[in-house]
Amino acid sequence: MRLAVRVTPRGGRDAVDGWSRDEAGRPVLKVRVSAAAAEGAANAAVVALLAKALGRPKSQVRIVRGDTARVKQVEIDGLDEAEAARAFGHPPAA
């Protein structure tokens, strides 16, 4: 499953802040990480945070698009909608 994730680096703590919508109205999962967006530290923190929230190994979570962007596409092996909803809540309805 792929998720759109909006990342706030240097957010003071590592946390999933829930769902919102981007400028085009698509659902995005908001996360914040304490790591800076330098040398891939924030991306590594995002992968670790999502893996921990889902109870999965980090090897099953990867950023497939947007390495240097605030909004990233994250692919999580074997994740279904029900499991995502349990971990992150339901995305906003259209």
TIDO-633716 format. One record per atom (N, C-alpha, C): residue in three letters; x, y, z; atom name. Coordinates in steps of 0.05 Angstrom, whole numbers, plus 32768, in hexadecimal, padded with zeros to 4 digits. Atoms other than C-alpha are relative to their C-alpha. Example, Ala and Ser with C-alpha at 12.3 -4.5 7.8 and 13.67 -1.06 7.14 Angstrom:
<atoms>
ALA,8012,7FE8,8000,N
ALA,80F6,7FA6,809C,CA
ALA,8012,8018,8000,C
SER,7FF0,7FE8,7FFF,N
SER,8111,7FEB,808F,CA
SER,7FF1,8016,800E,C
</atoms>
This chain:
<atoms>
MET,8011,7FE9,8000,N
MET,8000,8000,8000,CA
MET,8012,8019,8000,C
ARG,7FF2,7FE6,8001,N
ARG,8017,8047,7FF1,CA
ARG,7FF0,8015,800F,C
LEU,800C,7FEA,7FF2,N
LEU,800A,8082,801D,CA
LEU,800E,801A,7FF9,C
ALA,7FF4,7FE6,8002,N
ALA,8015,80CC,8011,CA
ALA,8005,800A,801C,C
VAL,7FF9,7FF8,7FE5,N
VAL,803A,80E7,804E,CA
VAL,800C,801C,7FFE,C
ARG,7FF5,7FE5,7FFE,N
ARG,8047,8131,805E,CA
ARG,8011,8001,8019,C
VAL,7FED,8001,7FEA,N
VAL,8085,8137,8088,CA
VAL,8008,801C,8009,C
THR,7FF5,7FE7,7FF4,N
THR,8099,816F,80B8,CA
THR,801A,7FF8,800E,C
PRO,7FE6,8006,7FF2,N
PRO,80E4,8167,80C7,CA
PRO,8004,8015,8016,C
ARG,7FFB,7FF0,7FE8,N
ARG,80FE,8185,8108,CA
ARG,7FE6,8008,800E,C
GLY,801B,7FFB,7FF4,N
GLY,80B7,817E,8123,CA
GLY,8000,7FFE,801E,C
GLY,7FFE,8001,7FE3,N
GLY,80CF,8178,816B,CA
GLY,7FFD,7FE4,800C,C
ARG,8004,801C,7FF7,N
ARG,80BA,812F,8172,CA
ARG,7FF9,7FEF,7FE8,C
ASP,8009,8012,8016,N
ASP,80AB,80F2,8148,CA
ASP,7FE4,7FF8,8006,C
ALA,801C,8006,7FFB,N
ALA,8060,80EA,8141,CA
ALA,7FF0,8000,7FE6,C
VAL,8013,7FFF,8016,N
VAL,8028,80DB,8111,CA
VAL,7FE9,8012,8009,C
ASP,8014,7FEC,7FF8,N
ASP,7FF8,8116,8112,CA
ASP,7FE5,7FFC,7FF4,C
GLY,801A,8006,800C,N
GLY,7FBF,80F7,80EB,CA
GLY,7FFE,8009,7FE3,C
TRP,8005,7FFB,801C,N
TRP,7FA0,8104,80A7,CA
TRP,7FF8,801D,7FFB,C
SER,800A,7FE7,800A,N
SER,7F94,8144,8081,CA
SER,7FFE,7FFD,7FE1,C
ARG,8001,8000,801E,N
ARG,7F8C,8157,8037,CA
ARG,8015,8013,7FF5,C
ASP,7FED,7FEE,800D,N
ASP,7FBF,8175,8008,CA
ASP,7FF1,8015,7FF0,C
GLU,800C,7FEA,8010,N
GLU,7FB3,81B0,7FD9,CA
GLU,7FEC,7FF6,7FEB,C
ALA,8012,800C,8015,N
ALA,7F92,8181,7FA6,CA
ALA,7FE9,7FF1,800C,C
GLY,8015,800E,7FF3,N
GLY,7F64,8163,7FDA,CA
GLY,8005,7FE2,8006,C
ARG,7FF9,801C,7FFA,N
ARG,7F88,8120,7FE0,CA
ARG,8007,7FFC,801D,C
PRO,7FF8,8004,7FE4,N
PRO,7F90,8101,8025,CA
PRO,801E,7FFB,8003,C
VAL,7FE3,8003,7FF9,N
VAL,7FD6,8105,8043,CA
VAL,8002,7FFB,801E,C
LEU,7FFB,8006,7FE4,N
LEU,7FEF,80E8,8084,CA
LEU,8016,8014,800A,C
LYS,7FED,7FEC,7FF6,N
LYS,8012,811F,80AD,CA
LYS,8011,7FF3,8015,C
VAL,7FED,800A,7FEC,N
VAL,8050,810A,80D3,CA
VAL,8015,8016,8006,C
ARG,7FEA,7FEE,7FF9,N
ARG,8085,8131,80F8,CA
ARG,8017,7FEF,800C,C
VAL,7FE8,800E,7FF6,N
VAL,80CC,811B,8108,CA
VAL,8013,8015,800C,C
SER,7FEE,7FED,7FF4,N
SER,8100,813B,8134,CA
SER,801A,8003,7FEF,C
ALA,7FE7,7FFF,8011,N
ALA,8138,812D,8101,CA
ALA,7FFE,8016,7FEB,C
ALA,7FFF,7FEB,8015,N
ALA,814E,8163,80D1,CA
ALA,7FFF,7FF3,7FE5,C
ALA,8001,800A,801C,N
ALA,8144,815C,8086,CA
ALA,801B,8002,7FF3,C
ALA,7FE5,7FFF,800B,N
ALA,818E,8152,807A,CA
ALA,800B,7FE4,7FFF,C
GLU,7FF3,801A,8004,N
GLU,81B3,8116,805F,CA
GLU,7FEE,7FE8,8005,C
GLY,8013,8016,7FFE,N
GLY,8174,80EB,8060,CA
GLY,7FF7,7FFA,801C,C
ALA,8007,8006,7FE4,N
ALA,816B,80EF,80AC,CA
ALA,7FE2,8001,8004,C
ALA,801D,7FFE,7FFD,N
ALA,8122,8106,80A8,CA
ALA,7FF2,7FE8,7FF2,C
ASN,800C,8017,800E,N
ASN,8112,80D0,8074,CA
ASN,8003,7FE6,8010,C
ALA,7FFB,8018,7FF0,N
ALA,8131,809A,80A0,CA
ALA,7FEE,8001,8019,C
ALA,8012,7FFE,7FE8,N
ALA,8109,80B4,80DC,CA
ALA,7FE3,7FFB,7FF8,C
VAL,801C,8005,800A,N
VAL,80C8,80B2,80B3,CA
VAL,7FFC,7FE2,7FFD,C
VAL,8002,801D,8004,N
VAL,80D5,806A,809F,CA
VAL,7FFF,7FF1,801B,C
ALA,8000,800C,7FE5,N
ALA,80E5,8057,80E8,CA
ALA,7FE6,8005,800F,C
LEU,8019,7FF9,7FF2,N
LEU,80A8,807B,8103,CA
LEU,7FE8,7FF0,7FF5,C
LEU,8017,800F,800C,N
LEU,8077,805B,80D2,CA
LEU,8002,7FE3,8006,C
ALA,7FFC,801D,7FFA,N
ALA,8096,8016,80DC,CA
ALA,7FF8,7FFA,801D,C
LYS,8007,8004,7FE4,N
LYS,808F,801D,8127,CA
LYS,7FE2,8002,8005,C
ALA,801D,7FFC,7FFD,N
ALA,8047,8037,8123,CA
ALA,7FF1,7FE8,7FF5,C
LEU,800D,8017,800C,N
LEU,8035,7FFB,80F8,CA
LEU,8009,7FE5,800B,C
GLY,7FF6,8019,7FF6,N
GLY,805D,7FC7,811E,CA
GLY,800D,7FEF,7FEB,C
ARG,7FF3,800E,8017,N
ARG,8085,7FB5,80E0,CA
ARG,801E,8006,8000,C
PRO,7FE3,7FFA,8003,N
PRO,80CF,7FB0,80D1,CA
PRO,8003,8018,7FEC,C
LYS,7FFA,7FE9,8011,N
LYS,80ED,7FEE,80B0,CA
LYS,8004,7FF8,7FE3,C
SER,7FFB,8009,801C,N
SER,80FE,7FC4,8073,CA
SER,7FE6,7FFF,7FF0,C
GLN,8019,8001,800E,N
GLN,80B4,7FC2,8062,CA
GLN,7FF5,801B,7FF9,C
VAL,8009,7FE4,8005,N
VAL,80AE,800E,805F,CA
VAL,8015,800E,7FF0,C
ARG,7FED,7FF2,8010,N
ARG,80CE,8037,8029,CA
ARG,7FF4,8018,7FF3,C
ILE,8009,7FE8,800E,N
ILE,80C9,807C,800A,CA
ILE,8005,7FFB,7FE3,C
VAL,7FFD,8006,801C,N
VAL,80BC,8072,7FC0,CA
VAL,8000,8019,7FEF,C
ARG,8000,7FE7,800F,N
ARG,80B3,80BA,7FAB,CA
ARG,8001,8017,8014,C
GLY,8000,7FE8,7FF0,N
GLY,80C3,80FE,7FC8,CA
GLY,8016,8001,8015,C
ASP,7FEA,8001,7FEC,N
ASP,8106,80F2,7FEB,CA
ASP,8007,801C,800B,C
THR,7FF9,7FE6,7FF8,N
THR,8113,813D,7FED,CA
THR,7FE8,8013,8003,C
ALA,8018,7FF0,7FFE,N
ALA,80CB,8155,7FEF,CA
ALA,7FF3,7FFC,801B,C
ARG,800F,8002,7FE7,N
ARG,809E,8162,802B,CA
ARG,7FEB,7FEA,7FFE,C
VAL,8014,8015,8004,N
VAL,8068,8134,800E,CA
VAL,800D,7FE9,7FF2,C
LYS,7FF2,8018,800A,N
LYS,8081,80EE,8002,CA
LYS,7FEC,7FEA,7FFB,C
GLN,800F,8019,8004,N
GLN,8064,80AD,7FE7,CA
GLN,800F,7FEA,800E,C
VAL,7FF3,8016,7FF0,N
VAL,8072,8075,8018,CA
VAL,7FF1,7FE6,7FF9,C
GLU,800B,801A,8005,N
GLU,8068,802D,8006,CA
GLU,8005,7FED,8018,C
ILE,7FFE,8012,7FE9,N
ILE,805A,7FFA,803D,CA
ILE,7FF7,7FE5,7FF7,C
ASP,8006,801B,8009,N
ASP,805E,7FB1,802C,CA
ASP,7FEA,7FF3,8011,C
GLY,8014,8010,7FF2,N
GLY,8020,7F88,803D,CA
GLY,7FEB,8010,8010,C
LEU,8013,7FF0,7FF1,N
LEU,7FF9,7FC2,805C,CA
LEU,7FE5,8001,7FF2,C
ASP,801B,7FFD,800C,N
ASP,7FAE,7FC2,8051,CA
ASP,7FF2,8018,800D,C
GLU,800D,7FE8,7FF7,N
GLU,7F7C,7FFA,805C,CA
GLU,7FF7,7FFD,801D,C
ALA,8009,8004,7FE5,N
ALA,7F61,7FDC,809D,CA
ALA,8017,8004,8014,C
GLU,7FE9,7FFD,7FEE,N
GLU,7FA6,7FD8,80BC,CA
GLU,800A,801D,8001,C
ALA,7FF8,7FE4,8001,N
ALA,7FB7,801F,80A5,CA
ALA,7FEC,8011,8011,C
ALA,8014,7FF1,7FF0,N
ALA,7F76,8038,80C4,CA
ALA,8003,7FFC,801E,C
ARG,7FFC,8005,7FE4,N
ARG,7F85,8016,8106,CA
ARG,8018,8010,800B,C
ALA,7FE8,7FF2,7FF7,N
ALA,7FCA,8036,8109,CA
ALA,7FFE,801E,7FFE,C
PHE,8000,7FE3,8005,N
PHE,7FBB,807B,80ED,CA
PHE,7FE5,800D,8000,C
GLY,801A,7FF5,8003,N
GLY,7F70,8084,80ED,CA
GLY,7FF7,7FFF,7FE3,C
HIS,800B,8000,801B,N
HIS,7F44,808A,80B0,CA
HIS,8007,801B,7FF2,C
PRO,7FFB,7FE7,800E,N
PRO,7F58,80BC,807A,CA
PRO,7FE5,8010,7FFD,C
PRO,8018,7FF1,8003,N
PRO,7F27,80F5,8070,CA
PRO,7FF0,7FF8,7FE7,C
ALA,8011,8008,8016,N
ALA,7EEB,80E5,8044,CA
ALA,8001,8015,7FEA,C
ALA,7FFF,7FEE,8017,N
ALA,7EE8,8103,7FFF,CA
ALA,7FEB,8015,8000,C
</atoms>
